[in-house]
Amino acid sequence: MTMQRTCKHFTEAPARSRKDGSAAKPALLKMAALVFMFCAATALASPATVTFNSLASFDGTNGANPRYMTLIQGVDGNFYGTTAVDGANGHGTVFKITSAGALTTIYSFCAQSNCSDGIYPYAGLAQDSKGNFYGTTSAGGANGDGTVFKITSAGVLTTLHSFDSTDGATPYAGLLLASDGNFYGTTGSGGANNNGTIFKITPAGTLTTLHSFDSTDGSLPYGGLVQDSKGNFYGTTVTGGANGHGTVFQMSSAGTVTTLHSFNSTDGQYPYAGLVQDSKGNFYGTTYDGGTAGDGTAFEITAAGTLTTIYNFCSQTNCPDGSTPEAGLVQGTDGNFYGTTTFGGPNGYGTAFALTAGGTLTTLHQFDRTDGANPAGGLFQATNGTLYGTTYVGGTNQDGTVFSLGVGLGPSVATVPTSGKVGAAVIILGTNLTGSTKVTFNGKSAKFKVISKSEIKTTVPTGAKTGTVEVKTPKGTLKSNVVFRVIK
């Protein structure tokens, strides 16, 4: 990897408008960063065990600028995601990409009159137990305030709901398939107080607003939600709360919201991303700003609200460890957390990193713009063990990239959804599932059917408890990348 220059980016959040000399897309003016750069020559090598590959560069015609988007693995073994802009109609796309980097646009938004199908999808996709995908657009739809949509892997799109501001507007986050079979999400604005909402939507499209933020309990929820084994939901708001710097909140299944923590800038501020829950039930996340260096933090928080800052970004001279993470974290099968920073690194274009729960950070890759720049989306670990992600800009055409990051993790399986009640339908994703002879939920055997080398269909067996799902294949036993939470 060749490093050509060091660029230090100074950012101000949460208001953002690009001033770095690059052409900002009109749709992104709401949330682009205030950036000022200075550069100096240097080089810093990544660890030898890390294998980085640029898989594809967007070129406008097939989309551009994947934003707050984490890729997802489909039942066919390919990966699916969105770009915020461009494509055939200039307003964003849904795409499919193979592990080898063959990219196909399966839908271009604003294909319908007056963009009733939505425009500018910032978030990634969720998947149901039938292999269909669900997502949001931040604008467009019948009222111009964004949509919730369903799309098949063949690209057949159905608009399920158009927001009208009273029930929310500008959903920047993706959806969560919860244990009750419904999807849950957030809107970045709108609602009773125009500070954003939390909503539930059925697969058929019936939407219920569960909570409208009022600033005192948070404002501008840009991240998605996670659900624990008790059915509670957890998330973040970018601003608001006791100190105005954002919050972590809990919402009960009945819709009661409790603020667990209000950031105070010393422990971070402006958390753009949602949370990830570890096997012990604790949550981990990032803040875009604040902390000891003012360039963001990584934190742990318990379900009771005890927050611990585990890393302060840009704590090293010239920020080789990265700064201002917009994306959240993912826990790998090795127990470590993986993520990206939007800026920092020796070239100023962001980094990919590994982080232990104890706060030891290893920089895995520093972007140099030729291989991508300014990753705003998170990483995800595919069932082949490799991490995959996107960059907002950079690459061959400066429209963003898709990349892979091998860090020596072995193969695994993944479940869709990751929680459910006894009897719930579950898809198991993998790469070499043909000939599998046994499926267990935390040791409890389940009935199953092998659909293909990349898909098994099963149900949560009677007596199952929260724990790892395992599949016995001809080549060995594969464990799920996260625990499956059995909801009582």
C-alpha positions in Angstrom: 0.0 0.0 0.0 1.4 3.4 -1.1 0.8 6.4 1.1 1.2 9.7 -0.8 0.3 12.4 1.7 -1.0 13.2 5.2 -4.1 15.3 5.4 -5.6 16.5 8.6 -9.3 17.3 8.4 -10.9 19.6 10.8 -14.7 19.0 11.1 -17.6 20.7 12.8 -20.7 18.7 13.7 -23.6 18.3 13.4 -24.2 21.0 10.7 -22.4 20.1 7.6 -21.7 21.6 4.2 -18.7 20.6 2.0 -16.1 23.3 1.7 -13.1 21.1 0.8 -13.0 22.1 -2.8 -14.8 19.0 -4.1 -18.2 19.1 -5.8 -20.9 18.3 -3.3 -24.0 16.4 -4.5 -27.1 18.6 -4.1 -28.8 15.9 -2.0 -25.9 15.7 0.4 -25.8 19.4 1.4 -27.9 18.7 4.4 -25.2 16.5 6.0 -21.9 17.1 4.3 -19.0 17.9 6.5 -17.2 21.3 7.1 -13.8 20.3 6.1 -10.5 22.2 6.0 -7.3 20.3 5.2 -3.6 20.7 5.3 -1.2 18.1 4.0 2.3 16.9 4.7 4.3 14.0 3.3 4.5 10.8 5.3 3.8 7.1 5.2 2.5 4.5 7.5 2.2 0.8 6.7 -0.7 -1.5 7.7 -0.1 -4.7 9.5 1.2 -7.5 7.2 -1.6 -9.8 8.1 -4.3 -7.5 6.7 -5.4 -8.0 3.1 -7.1 -5.0 1.5 -8.8 -5.1 -1.9 -10.7 -2.4 -3.8 -13.5 -4.4 -5.3 -15.4 -1.8 -7.3 -15.4 2.0 -8.0 -18.7 3.7 -8.6 -18.9 5.8 -11.7 -22.1 7.8 -11.4 -24.0 5.6 -14.0 -24.1 2.8 -11.5 -24.5 5.1 -8.5 -22.3 7.3 -6.3 -21.5 8.2 -2.7 -22.7 5.3 -0.5 -23.3 7.2 2.7 -24.5 5.7 6.1 -24.7 2.3 4.6 -23.5 -1.1 5.7 -23.6 -3.9 3.2 -25.8 -7.0 3.8 -25.4 -10.6 2.7 -28.3 -12.0 0.7 -29.5 -15.6 0.5 -27.7 -16.0 -2.8 -24.3 -15.2 -1.1 -23.9 -11.8 -2.8 -23.9 -8.5 -1.0 -26.5 -5.7 -1.3 -26.4 -2.0 -0.6 -27.4 1.5 -1.7 -25.8 4.6 -3.1 -27.1 8.0 -2.0 -27.1 9.6 -5.4 -26.7 9.0 -9.2 -27.7 5.9 -11.1 -30.0 6.0 -14.1 -32.2 8.8 -12.7 -29.6 10.7 -10.6 -31.2 10.0 -7.2 -29.6 6.9 -5.8 -29.5 3.1 -6.4 -29.8 -0.4 -4.9 -26.9 -2.6 -6.0 -25.7 -6.1 -5.8 -22.0 -7.0 -5.7 -20.2 -10.4 -5.6 -17.3 -11.2 -3.4 -15.1 -10.9 -6.5 -16.3 -7.4 -7.2 -18.9 -7.8 -10.0 -21.4 -5.0 -9.4 -24.9 -4.8 -10.8 -27.4 -2.0 -10.3 -30.8 -3.6 -9.5 -32.8 -0.4 -9.0 -32.4 3.3 -9.7 -34.7 5.6 -7.6 -37.0 8.2 -9.1 -38.1 5.7 -11.7 -41.7 6.7 -11.0 -43.6 9.9 -11.6 -42.7 12.7 -9.2 -40.2 10.3 -7.6 -43.0 8.6 -5.6 -40.7 5.7 -5.1 -38.3 7.9 -3.1 -34.9 9.4 -3.6 -31.5 9.6 -1.8 -31.3 6.3 0.2 -28.7 7.0 2.8 -29.0 3.7 4.8 -28.4 0.1 4.0 -31.0 -2.7 3.8 -32.6 -5.2 6.1 -33.7 -8.7 5.1 -36.7 -10.8 6.1 -36.9 -14.5 6.5 -38.0 -14.9 2.9 -34.9 -13.2 1.5 -36.7 -9.9 0.6 -35.0 -6.6 1.4 -36.4 -3.5 3.1 -35.0 0.0 3.3 -35.6 3.8 3.5 -35.1 6.8 1.3 -34.3 10.1 3.0 -36.5 12.1 0.6 -39.1 11.7 -2.2 -42.2 9.7 -1.9 -45.8 11.1 -2.1 -45.0 13.9 0.3 -41.3 14.5 -0.3 -40.3 13.4 3.2 -38.9 10.0 2.4 -40.2 6.5 2.2 -40.0 2.9 3.4 -39.7 0.4 0.6 -39.5 -3.4 -0.1 -37.4 -4.7 -2.9 -36.6 -8.2 -4.2 -33.2 -9.4 -5.3 -34.5 -9.1 -8.9 -35.2 -5.4 -8.4 -38.9 -5.3 -8.0 -39.6 -2.4 -5.7 -42.8 -1.7 -3.6 -43.2 1.6 -1.7 -44.7 0.6 1.7 -45.0 4.1 3.2 -44.5 7.7 2.4 -43.7 9.9 5.4 -45.6 13.2 5.7 -43.6 15.0 8.4 -46.3 14.5 11.1 -45.3 10.9 11.3 -41.6 11.6 10.7 -39.3 12.8 7.8 -35.9 12.2 6.4 -35.1 8.7 7.6 -31.3 8.4 7.4 -31.1 5.0 9.2 -32.0 1.6 8.0 -34.5 -0.8 9.5 -34.3 -3.5 12.2 -36.3 -6.7 11.8 -37.5 -7.3 15.3 -38.5 -10.5 17.1 -42.2 -9.7 16.5 -41.8 -9.9 12.7 -42.2 -6.1 12.3 -39.5 -3.6 11.2 -38.5 -0.7 13.5 -36.6 2.5 12.5 -36.0 6.2 13.1 -36.5 9.4 11.2 -34.0 12.2 11.4 -36.7 14.9 11.6 -40.4 15.4 11.7 -42.8 14.1 14.3 -44.7 16.1 16.9 -41.7 18.3 17.7 -39.8 18.0 14.4 -36.9 16.4 16.3 -37.3 13.0 14.8 -39.3 9.8 15.6 -39.1 6.1 16.3 -41.6 4.0 14.3 -42.8 0.5 13.7 -43.9 -0.7 10.3 -45.4 -4.1 9.3 -44.1 -6.0 6.3 -47.4 -5.0 4.6 -46.7 -1.3 5.2 -48.8 -0.3 8.2 -46.8 2.4 10.1 -47.1 3.4 13.8 -45.2 6.3 15.3 -44.0 5.1 18.7 -42.2 8.2 19.9 -41.5 11.8 18.9 -38.3 13.2 20.4 -38.6 16.6 22.1 -35.0 17.6 22.4 -34.8 17.1 26.2 -34.8 13.3 25.5 -32.7 13.7 22.3 -33.0 15.0 18.8 -32.0 13.9 15.3 -31.8 10.1 15.6 -29.7 9.3 12.5 -28.7 5.7 13.6 -30.7 2.5 13.6 -32.0 0.4 16.5 -30.9 -2.8 18.2 -33.1 -5.1 20.3 -32.2 -7.1 23.4 -33.5 -10.5 24.5 -36.2 -8.8 26.7 -37.7 -7.0 23.6 -36.3 -3.5 24.5 -34.8 -1.3 21.8 -31.7 0.8 22.0 -30.4 3.7 19.9 -28.7 7.1 19.8 -29.6 10.7 18.9 -27.1 13.1 17.4 -28.0 16.1 19.5 -30.4 17.0 22.3 -30.4 15.5 25.8 -29.3 17.2 29.0 -26.2 18.8 27.4 -27.3 19.1 23.8 -24.6 16.8 22.6 -26.6 13.7 21.9 -27.9 10.7 23.8 -28.2 6.9 24.2 -31.7 5.8 24.8 -33.8 2.7 25.5 -37.3 2.2 24.3 -39.5 -0.5 25.7 -41.7 -2.7 23.5 -44.6 -0.6 24.5 -42.9 2.6 23.2 -41.7 4.2 26.5 -38.4 6.0 25.9 -35.8 6.3 28.7 -32.6 8.4 28.3 -29.7 6.2 29.4 -26.9 8.8 28.9 -26.5 12.4 27.7 -23.1 13.1 26.2 -21.2 16.0 27.6 -18.4 16.5 25.0 -15.7 15.2 27.3 -17.1 11.7 26.9 -18.0 12.3 23.2 -20.7 14.1 21.3 -22.8 13.7 18.2 -23.2 9.9 17.8 -24.3 9.5 14.2 -24.4 5.7 14.3 -26.4 3.2 16.2 -25.2 0.6 18.7 -24.0 -3.0 18.5 -24.7 -5.5 21.4 -22.1 -8.0 22.5 -22.7 -11.5 23.8 -22.7 -10.2 27.4 -25.5 -7.8 26.7 -23.4 -4.6 26.7 -23.6 -2.0 23.9 -20.8 -0.4 21.9 -20.8 2.7 19.7 -19.0 5.7 18.4 -19.3 9.5 18.6 -18.3 11.7 15.7 -16.8 14.5 17.9 -15.7 15.1 21.5 -13.5 13.1 23.7 -10.0 14.1 24.9 -8.8 15.1 21.4 -12.1 16.4 20.1 -12.2 14.0 17.2 -14.6 11.4 18.5 -14.7 8.3 20.7 -15.6 4.7 21.0 -17.6 3.8 24.0 -19.3 0.9 25.9 -22.6 1.4 27.7 -24.5 -1.1 29.9 -28.3 -1.6 29.6 -28.5 0.4 32.9 -26.7 3.4 31.3 -23.2 3.2 32.7 -21.0 4.6 29.9 -17.2 4.0 29.6 -15.1 5.7 27.0 -12.8 3.0 25.6 -11.0 5.0 23.0 -10.4 8.6 22.0 -9.6 9.0 18.3 -6.8 11.2 17.1 -5.0 10.4 20.4 -1.8 9.8 18.3 0.2 12.6 16.7 -1.3 13.7 13.3 -4.2 11.2 13.8 -2.8 8.1 12.2 -5.4 6.2 14.3 -8.2 8.1 12.5 -10.7 10.8 13.5 -14.4 11.6 13.4 -16.1 8.2 13.0 -19.5 8.5 11.5 -20.1 4.7 11.3 -20.8 2.3 14.2 -19.0 -0.9 15.2 -19.4 -4.5 14.3 -18.2 -7.4 16.5 -16.2 -10.0 14.6 -16.2 -13.7 15.4 -12.9 -13.2 17.2 -14.7 -10.9 19.8 -13.0 -7.7 18.6 -14.8 -4.7 17.2 -14.2 -3.4 13.7 -15.1 0.0 12.3 -14.1 3.0 10.1 -13.2 6.6 10.7 -14.3 9.2 8.1 -11.2 11.3 8.4 -7.7 11.0 9.8 -5.0 8.6 9.0 -1.7 9.6 7.3 -3.6 10.7 4.2 -6.5 12.4 5.9 -9.0 10.2 4.0 -10.0 7.9 6.9 -9.1 4.5 8.3 -10.4 1.0 9.0 -9.5 -0.3 12.5 -9.9 -3.1 15.0 -10.7 -2.4 18.6 -10.7 -4.6 21.7 -13.3 -4.3 24.4 -10.5 -3.1 26.6 -9.7 -0.2 24.3 -6.6 -1.4 22.3 -6.9 0.0 18.8 -5.1 -1.4 15.7 -5.2 0.6 12.5 -5.8 -1.9 9.7 -5.9 0.4 6.7 -5.4 4.1 5.8 -7.2 5.2 2.7 -5.3 7.2 0.1 -8.2 8.3 -2.1 -7.1 6.1 -5.0 -8.5 3.1 -3.0 -11.4 5.1 -1.6 -11.8 8.0 0.8 -13.9 9.1 3.7 -15.8 5.9 4.7 -19.1 7.0 6.4 -20.6 3.5 6.5 -19.7 0.6 8.7 -18.0 -2.7 8.1 -19.7 -6.1 8.1 -18.3 -9.6 8.4 -19.5 -11.9 5.7 -19.9 -15.6 6.4 -16.6 -16.2 4.5 -14.8 -14.4 7.3 -13.9 -11.3 5.3 -14.9 -7.8 6.3 -16.6 -5.6 3.6 -17.3 -1.9 3.5 -17.7 1.2 1.3 -16.2 4.7 1.0 -18.2 7.8 0.4 -15.8 9.2 -2.3 -12.5 8.3 -3.9 -11.7 5.4 -6.1 -11.2 5.5 -9.9 -14.0 8.0 -10.5 -14.0 9.7 -7.1 -17.6 8.5 -6.6 -16.9 6.0 -3.8 -15.8 2.4 -3.6 -16.6 -1.1 -2.3 -13.7 -2.8 -0.6 -12.8 -6.0 1.3 -10.6 -6.4 4.3 -9.2 -9.8 5.3 -8.0 -10.0 8.8 -7.7 -13.7 9.3 -11.2 -14.5 10.5 -12.6 -17.9 9.7 -15.9 -18.8 8.1 -19.2 -18.6 10.1 -22.9 -18.6 9.6 -25.4 -15.7 10.1 -29.0 -15.8 11.0 -31.9 -13.7 9.6 -33.3 -12.4 11.9 -30.9 -12.4 14.9 -33.7 -12.8 17.4 -37.1 -14.4 17.7 -39.6 -16.5 19.6 -39.8 -20.3 19.6 -41.3 -21.4 16.3 -40.1 -18.3 14.4 -38.8 -18.8 10.9 -35.1 -18.2 10.5 -32.7 -18.1 7.5 -29.2 -19.3 8.0 -26.7 -17.8 5.6 -23.3 -19.3 4.8 -20.9 -20.1 2.0 -20.6 -24.0 2.0 -23.8 -25.3 3.5 -24.5 -28.1 1.1 -24.7 -31.5 2.8 -25.2 -30.0 6.3 -26.4 -32.6 8.8 -27.3 -30.7 11.9 -28.5 -27.3 13.1 -28.6 -26.3 16.8 -29.7 -23.2 18.7 -27.4 -23.1 21.8 -27.2 -26.9 21.7 -30.9 -27.5 21.0 -31.4 -29.4 17.7 -33.7 -27.8 15.1 -35.5 -29.1 12.0 -34.1 -27.6 8.9 -33.9 -27.7 5.1 -30.8 -26.9 3.0 -32.0 -24.6 0.2 -28.6 -24.0 -1.5 -24.9 -23.8 -0.6 -25.6 -20.3 0.8 -29.0 -20.8 2.6 -30.7 -23.0 5.1 -34.3 -22.6 6.3 -35.1 -23.5 9.9 -37.3 -22.5 12.9 -36.4 -21.8 16.5 -36.8 -25.1 18.3 -38.8 -25.6 21.5 -36.6 -25.3 24.5 -34.1 -23.0 22.7 -32.2 -20.4 24.8 -30.2 -17.4 23.8 -26.8 -18.4 22.4 -24.8 -19.5 19.4 -26.4 -21.2 16.3 -24.2 -24.0 14.9 -24.4 -25.8 11.6 -22.6 -29.1 11.1 -21.3 -29.3 7.5 -19.1 -31.9 5.7 -16.1 -29.6 6.3 -16.7 -28.9 10.0 -19.0 -27.1 12.4 -19.8 -23.4 11.7 -20.9 -21.0 14.5 -23.0 -17.9 14.1 -21.2 -14.6 14.0 -23.5 -13.2 16.7 -25.7 -14.9 19.4 -29.3 -15.6 18.5 -31.5 -14.0 21.2 -34.5 -16.1 22.0 -37.4 -13.8 23.0 -39.7 -15.0 25.8 
